[in-house]
Amino acid sequence: MDIYKFAISPLLFNLVKTDPEWLHQQTIRSFSWLSQTPASWANQRLQKSLCMYDSRLEQNLFGLNFPNPVGLAAGFDKDGVAAGIWSNLGFGFAELGTVTFHAQPGNPRPRLFRLPSDKAALNRMGFNNLGAAAMAARLKQNSTQLIPIGINLGKSKVTPLEEAAQDYLDSFRLLKDLGDYFVVNVSSPNTPGLRSLQDASMLSTILNLLQEENTAHKPIFVKIAPDLEYVAIADIISLAKTYQLAGIIATNTTIRRDGLKTQVIDQTGKSPQEEAGGISGEPLRDRSTEVIRFIWQQTQGEIPIIGVGGIFSPEDAWEKITAGASLIQVYTGWIYEGPLMVRRILGGLLSKLEQNGLNSINEAVGLEVKSKK
């Protein structure tokens, strides 16, 4: 029996109603300690309990080897304090950040809310982090990683929008030798004006500066919002080709509130509709899959996609992959389902491969779209 799913999370989320941000801080502190003792008994137990290795799940994409397609999404390890632990928890890759050039405290608390009735979270964190220089110093001390490590870059709140490209570049210069891939985050709803950087003219300026600096040809992705119209997504696809991006991450959180079951958020006494921030988790699942499917159809699978949004089960993961995602990321689902979720998803994906007569997870990418041709 999964003790976390059936006992611990109901206790923390529904009965004790622990503050989500406090609980996250305690968790990341524990993981940070574990990441500094890689040979410990605890880490060995984690590997044995949570990891699954099978060559059918491996992929080599944009010059990196991924032992499996399930990654940790940005937002959990904002400062890279636990970069060494994620492989022990079963992940095939992990994305650190979002990190900004200037250290910043983020938005006022409370700013993170659980919506258990919707299997969702609402956050308006505002890129709280210690800054790119602090992350660089930390990663230099712990340079050995067993899985690909991505770094998600955001714009500092104090930086005017017209200077955003230089802000991203300053962060990239500090971190470019320390990450395996990089993500331009222009889609968080929690930094004023940030989503306007998804506009083709503004985004092109950012991408041009980064690629000029990117002499080592590190893979660079752009992370987009689920709330974009298809015309705007098509523009970003065009930019991805022009600037030879490694791919697109689809999607960030949504500002939509339709269909939510939650009426009142306990911490504030207000409805989700009255609260600012982005929704993640199950309400995002279908829209993020639609965006993945659209990108795959528009590019015929030529641009790799990392799919994120509402993944809780092997079925959710399979849906994202067969819609066109080469890799997937989890966060909110992992919080609700617990640490055994990654292993369950990997086992479920292997079963799906067998059911469909496939020899590799790579063969399943875009399968649903291909079968409709």
C-alpha positions in Angstrom: 0.0 0.0 0.0 1.2 3.5 -0.8 1.3 5.1 2.7 2.0 8.6 1.3 -1.0 8.6 -1.0 -3.5 7.0 1.4 -2.4 8.3 4.8 0.2 11.1 4.8 -1.1 13.4 2.1 -4.8 13.2 3.3 -3.5 14.0 6.8 -1.4 17.0 5.7 -3.7 18.4 3.0 -7.2 17.9 4.6 -7.0 17.3 8.3 -3.9 19.3 9.6 -4.1 21.6 6.6 -0.4 22.3 6.7 0.7 25.5 5.0 1.8 24.5 1.5 4.8 26.8 1.3 6.1 25.8 4.7 5.8 22.1 3.9 7.6 22.7 0.6 10.5 24.4 2.4 10.9 21.6 4.9 10.8 19.0 2.1 13.4 20.8 -0.1 15.6 21.3 3.0 15.5 17.5 3.6 16.3 16.8 0.0 19.1 19.3 0.1 20.7 17.4 3.0 20.2 14.1 1.2 21.8 15.4 -2.0 25.0 16.2 0.0 25.3 12.6 1.2 25.0 10.6 -2.1 26.4 7.4 -0.7 24.2 7.3 2.4 22.0 4.4 3.4 19.0 6.7 2.9 19.9 7.4 -0.7 20.5 3.7 -1.4 17.0 2.9 0.0 15.5 5.7 -2.2 17.1 4.3 -5.3 15.9 0.8 -4.5 12.4 1.8 -3.8 11.7 4.6 -6.3 13.9 4.0 -9.4 13.2 1.8 -12.4 15.7 1.1 -15.1 14.7 -0.3 -18.5 16.5 0.4 -21.9 13.1 0.8 -23.6 12.6 4.0 -21.6 15.9 5.6 -22.6 16.2 8.3 -25.2 19.0 10.4 -26.7 17.7 13.8 -27.5 19.5 17.0 -28.4 22.8 15.4 -27.5 21.7 14.3 -24.0 20.9 10.8 -22.7 17.7 10.5 -20.7 17.3 7.3 -18.7 13.6 7.7 -18.7 11.1 10.4 -20.0 9.7 11.6 -16.6 11.3 14.8 -15.3 10.8 17.1 -12.4 9.3 20.4 -13.6 10.7 23.8 -12.7 9.5 25.4 -9.5 10.2 22.7 -7.0 14.0 23.2 -6.7 14.2 27.0 -7.4 17.7 27.5 -6.2 19.3 24.1 -7.2 19.9 23.2 -3.6 18.9 19.5 -4.2 20.2 19.0 -7.7 22.0 15.8 -6.7 18.9 14.0 -5.3 16.5 13.9 -8.2 18.0 10.8 -9.9 17.5 8.9 -6.6 13.8 9.7 -6.7 13.4 8.0 -10.1 13.4 11.0 -12.3 15.0 10.8 -15.8 15.9 14.6 -15.7 15.2 17.6 -13.5 14.7 21.3 -14.2 16.0 23.8 -11.7 14.6 27.4 -11.2 13.0 29.5 -12.1 16.1 31.6 -11.4 16.5 35.3 -12.2 19.6 37.4 -12.5 18.7 39.5 -9.4 17.8 37.7 -6.2 14.2 38.5 -5.3 11.7 37.6 -2.5 8.8 37.0 -4.8 5.2 38.1 -4.1 3.7 38.6 -0.6 2.4 35.5 1.3 0.2 33.6 1.2 1.0 32.8 -2.4 0.7 29.0 -2.7 -2.6 27.2 -2.3 -3.8 23.6 -2.6 -7.2 22.9 -4.2 -7.7 19.2 -3.3 -11.2 19.0 -4.7 -9.7 19.8 -8.1 -6.3 17.9 -7.6 -4.8 21.3 -8.3 -2.6 24.1 -6.9 -2.8 27.8 -7.3 0.4 29.7 -7.0 1.6 33.3 -7.4 5.1 32.8 -6.1 6.6 35.5 -8.3 10.0 33.8 -9.1 11.3 33.9 -5.5 14.9 32.8 -5.6 18.4 33.7 -4.5 19.6 34.8 -7.9 21.7 33.3 -10.7 25.1 34.0 -9.0 24.0 32.0 -5.9 22.8 29.1 -8.1 26.0 29.1 -10.1 28.2 29.0 -6.9 26.1 26.1 -5.6 26.2 24.0 -8.8 30.0 24.5 -9.1 30.3 22.8 -5.7 28.1 19.8 -6.7 29.0 19.4 -10.4 28.4 15.6 -10.7 24.9 14.7 -11.8 23.6 11.4 -13.0 20.7 12.8 -15.1 20.4 15.8 -17.4 19.8 19.0 -15.4 18.0 21.9 -17.0 17.9 25.5 -15.8 14.8 27.6 -16.1 15.5 31.3 -16.6 13.1 34.1 -15.8 13.1 37.9 -15.9 13.9 39.8 -12.7 10.9 41.8 -11.5 13.0 45.0 -11.2 14.1 44.8 -14.8 12.0 46.8 -17.2 10.4 44.8 -20.0 12.5 46.7 -22.6 15.6 45.4 -20.9 14.4 41.8 -20.5 16.7 40.3 -23.1 19.8 41.6 -21.3 18.4 40.2 -18.0 18.0 36.7 -19.5 21.5 37.0 -21.0 23.1 38.0 -17.7 21.7 34.9 -16.0 22.7 32.7 -18.9 26.3 33.9 -18.9 26.6 32.9 -15.2 25.0 29.5 -15.6 25.7 28.4 -19.2 28.5 25.9 -18.2 26.5 24.4 -15.4 23.2 23.3 -17.0 22.7 20.6 -19.6 19.8 22.6 -21.2 18.2 25.9 -20.6 14.6 27.2 -20.7 13.4 30.7 -21.4 10.4 31.2 -19.2 8.2 33.9 -20.7 4.9 32.4 -19.6 4.5 32.7 -15.8 1.4 34.7 -14.9 3.0 35.9 -11.7 5.5 38.5 -12.9 3.9 41.7 -14.3 4.1 41.9 -18.1 6.1 38.7 -18.4 3.7 37.0 -20.7 3.9 39.9 -23.2 7.5 38.6 -23.9 5.8 35.7 -25.8 5.1 38.2 -28.5 7.2 37.2 -31.5 9.1 40.5 -31.8 10.1 40.6 -28.1 10.8 36.9 -27.8 13.0 37.0 -30.9 15.3 39.6 -29.3 15.8 37.4 -26.3 16.5 34.3 -28.3 18.9 36.1 -30.6 21.0 37.4 -27.7 21.1 34.0 -26.0 22.0 32.1 -29.1 24.8 34.5 -29.9 26.2 33.8 -26.4 25.6 30.1 -26.7 28.9 29.1 -28.3 28.8 25.7 -26.6 25.4 25.0 -28.4 23.6 24.1 -25.2 19.9 23.1 -25.9 17.6 26.0 -25.4 13.8 25.7 -25.0 11.0 28.2 -24.6 8.2 27.5 -22.1 4.8 28.7 -23.3 1.5 29.4 -21.6 -1.6 27.2 -22.2 -3.7 30.4 -22.6 -2.1 31.4 -25.9 -4.2 31.4 -29.1 -3.1 29.0 -31.8 -1.9 31.8 -34.0 0.5 33.0 -31.3 1.7 29.4 -30.7 2.4 29.1 -34.5 4.5 32.3 -34.3 6.6 30.8 -31.5 7.0 27.6 -33.5 8.4 29.7 -36.3 10.8 31.4 -33.9 11.9 28.1 -32.6 12.9 27.1 -36.1 14.5 30.4 -36.9 16.7 30.4 -33.8 17.3 26.7 -33.8 15.8 26.0 -30.4 16.0 22.5 -29.1 12.3 22.5 -28.5 9.2 23.9 -26.7 7.9 23.2 -23.2 4.1 23.0 -23.2 2.8 24.3 -20.9 3.0 26.6 -17.9 0.1 27.3 -15.5 -3.2 28.7 -16.6 -5.0 31.8 -15.6 -8.3 30.3 -16.5 -10.7 29.3 -13.6 -13.6 27.6 -15.5 -14.7 24.2 -14.2 -13.1 24.4 -10.8 -14.9 22.6 -8.0 -13.3 24.6 -5.2 -15.6 27.3 -4.0 -13.5 28.9 -1.2 -9.7 28.8 -0.5 -9.3 28.2 3.3 -6.3 30.5 3.8 -8.0 33.5 2.3 -11.7 32.9 2.5 -12.0 33.9 -1.2 -12.9 31.9 -4.3 -10.2 30.9 -6.8 -11.7 33.4 -9.2 -10.9 36.2 -6.8 -7.3 35.1 -6.3 -4.4 36.0 -8.7 -2.0 33.3 -9.9 -1.7 30.3 -12.1 -3.5 27.0 -11.8 -1.6 23.7 -12.2 -2.7 20.1 -11.9 -5.7 18.3 -13.2 -7.6 21.3 -14.6 -4.6 22.0 -16.9 -4.3 18.5 -18.3 -6.5 18.6 -21.4 -5.4 22.0 -22.6 -1.7 21.3 -22.3 -2.3 18.1 -24.3 -4.1 20.1 -26.9 -1.2 22.5 -27.2 1.3 19.5 -27.5 -0.8 17.9 -30.2 -1.0 21.2 -32.1 2.8 21.8 -32.0 3.4 18.2 -33.1 1.0 18.5 -36.0 2.4 21.8 -37.1 6.0 20.6 -37.0 5.4 16.9 -38.0 7.4 16.0 -34.9 10.5 17.9 -36.0 10.7 20.0 -32.8 11.0 18.1 -29.6 8.3 18.9 -27.0 8.5 18.5 -23.2 4.9 18.1 -22.0 3.8 19.3 -18.6 0.4 19.8 -17.0 -1.9 17.6 -15.1 0.1 14.3 -15.1 -0.9 12.0 -12.3 -1.0 8.5 -13.8 0.5 6.3 -16.5 -2.5 7.1 -18.6 -1.9 10.8 -18.3 1.7 10.4 -19.3 0.9 8.1 -22.2 -1.6 10.7 -23.5 1.0 13.4 -23.5 3.6 11.2 -25.2 1.3 9.9 -27.9 0.1 13.5 -28.5 3.7 14.4 -29.3 5.8 14.9 -26.2 9.2 13.3 -26.2 9.6 14.0 -22.5 7.2 14.9 -19.7 7.5 16.7 -16.5 5.5 16.5 -13.2 5.1 18.7 -10.1 1.6 19.1 -8.8 0.7 15.4 -9.5 3.9 14.4 -7.7 2.8 16.4 -4.6 -0.6 14.7 -4.6 0.4 11.2 -5.6 3.7 11.0 -3.7 7.2 9.8 -4.4 6.1 6.4 -5.8 4.3 8.1 -8.6 7.3 8.2 -10.9 7.9 4.5 -10.6 4.2 3.8 -11.2 4.2 5.9 -14.3 7.4 4.2 -15.7 5.9 0.8 -15.1 2.7 1.8 -16.7 4.5 3.2 -19.8 6.3 -0.1 -20.2 3.0 -1.9 -20.1 1.6 0.5 -22.7 4.6 -0.2 -25.0 4.0 -4.0 -24.7 0.3 -3.5 -25.4 1.0 -1.6 -28.5 3.8 -3.8 -29.8 6.5 -1.1 -29.4 10.1 -1.6 -28.5 11.0 1.9 -27.3 9.3 4.9 -25.8 10.6 7.0 -28.7 8.3 5.0 -31.0 5.3 6.1 -29.0 6.0 9.9 -29.5 3.2 11.3 -31.6 1.6 7.9 -32.1 -2.0 9.1 -31.7 -1.5 11.8 -34.3 0.3 9.5 -36.7 -2.5 6.9 -36.4 -5.1 9.5 -37.6 -3.3 10.3 -40.8 
